[in-house]
């Protein structure tokens, strides 16, 4: 079982480590400079710890994403799960990863880039995704034993080469990393939205142990926690290494982490660097897509028994292919408002569920009040982004703490969670007082 824990941990790492996770840390390190270390601690808090907690929560309640939303109402739980799988999976996460694999992974390799090259690349990409997804009981082994070690090797080659041969010393911090490096790093980790992704594919890890014949829920939870810890440690090492790559890169006109990694790949490996970086990006995106297709197909099969898992894996692979051909810009314009709505709500439900794990009774009002206020504020944030708020409502929204950094929901969430917990504890104690 120790071997299975290690393989599952590697697989979980590969699911988290998509293209976005590859390019966020280098830009953070480049901008933070000497403040890179404290900034990355903030990044680790929201980009590693929160997803790790999510994996534990899903394994503990052993009902997948629905178990988190069921704390409000079963119908809410089902609807919440559908939105999660459709947004982070079929209609956003899967095609976004495939598009990034195409645009970044082939940018300096293919001599021609047009709609047809995108279609051909996507067709090959999703044929591989579908082929590996065909046997869900083997996915953990396929990713953990084969693709993840290769992905780790690609990232390690680049990171170690740059650490051995840095271009410059860590420079002065810039922009938001001058005065508030920890908070700024936390926000970068927040915007990876890996907690939502964890809600979608944590069930893949749980099912991996079930496919091995394990039925004891507490043992599954224990081994999932150990696998999650392996994944978190790997993510931490890789994130800090990539951040150092960015921090040790001399000042330049870099638009994002992609430019920094491409530059360093060419600097340390020469023309071979393009191939190293392209393979790294494509592998990172491929492993993420495989996990998401499996998670979406598993969830749908659970509720629609008329068709097989393989049929749904094919359906989601085709949907991913079709949405990929729309291009990254179109995908982001459709999905970003939806993610703005569900991400804060997901964080709220996961954190309260995690706290509830250590209580002797089930919370009720803590879930309801915190979720309702977060949902309302998230809707207002979306409306404000489209300039649809006016008058008193606009002034009230802007007056909320942290509204300027898209975290207007945070303080109300904490406040209403405390109020809900007080009500829950009062209700819990009331029958005892009556009996006495």
Secondary structure, DSSP 8 states (H G I E B T S, - for coil): -HHHHHHHHHHHHHHH--HHHHHHHHHHHHHHGGGHHHHHHHHHIIIIIHHHHHHHHHHHHTSTHHHHHTTT-HHHHHHHHHHHIIIIIITTHHHHHHHHHHHHHTTTT-S--SHHHHHHHHHHHHHHHHHHHT-HHHHHHIIIIIIHHHHHHHHHHHHHHHHHT-SS------GGGTT-HHHHHHHHHHTT-HHHHHHHHHHHHHHHHHHTT---HHHHHHHHHHHHHHHHHHHHHHHHHHHHHHHTS-S----SHHHHHHHHHHHHHTTHHHHHHHHHHHHHHHHHHHHHHHHHHHHHHHH-TTS-HHHHHHHHHHHHHHHHTT-HHHHHHHHHHHHHHHHHHHHHHHHHHHHHTTSSS--SHHHHHHHHHHHHHHHHHHHHHTT---HHHHHHHHHSTTGGGT-THHHHHHHHHHHHHHHHHHHHHHHHHHH-
